[in-house]
Amino acid sequence: MALVGECRGWDVETEMVSYWREHRDLFPTQSRFNHRHPLMHAFNLIRQAVLTVLDWALDHQCVIDRLPVPVVKFPLVSAATRDWAAPRATVGYKLHLRVTLNGLMLDFGLTPAHARDVAVGQELLAAHTDLKVLGDKAFFSTPVATELAQRQRIILRPLPPVHQHQQLPPAQRRLHNQVR
């Protein structure tokens, strides 16, 4: 239902659910429809299969980036119980994306906020070869870049962190950020 809703252009979920009223046997309530989280990976596989037939998806240049997806406002965390002090406790999630230079989303991963960006980026690139990938300093790792280059012919070009001796010239850094 979600895939058909996307294809029909139903951007608002309540609008989409209202069109499915005649199929109450499948989704009798909106809350049952909202339990589709386990389908995220299936949606991604279907989306990737569709992308293989699009010319834009064949571009060997892409960008990898992430953005926060908060679920709890931070002031509430400090007032919370000791559970937040537990190992691997997290505030929110991060959405990691691999997109073409034209902005077409090729792949994604939703991870807990504490996940290492470079490790998630490496997972997003695991099934690919012969790519040139731009990223920000969160994806900087010489060992990972070397491994990707040797095993998969992927050139990872993240911005170096400020503590690195070798920095990009300011003009190249601006261009890198504009493309990203």
SULWO-V662391 format. One line per field, one symbol per residue. psi: psi as a letter, one per 30 degrees, with the letter a starting at -180 (. if undefined). A space follows every 50 residues. Layout:
psi: ???
This chain:
psi: eeeeeeefgjfkeeeeeefgefhffeifleeeefhgeffeeeeeeeeeee fffkeeffkgklkkllkkikfkkeffefflafefflkgkljalkjkkjll ffgkkellkjllffkkeeeeeeeffegllhljkklaffgjjeeeeeeeee eghkjjilkklffkejlkleeeeeeeeee.
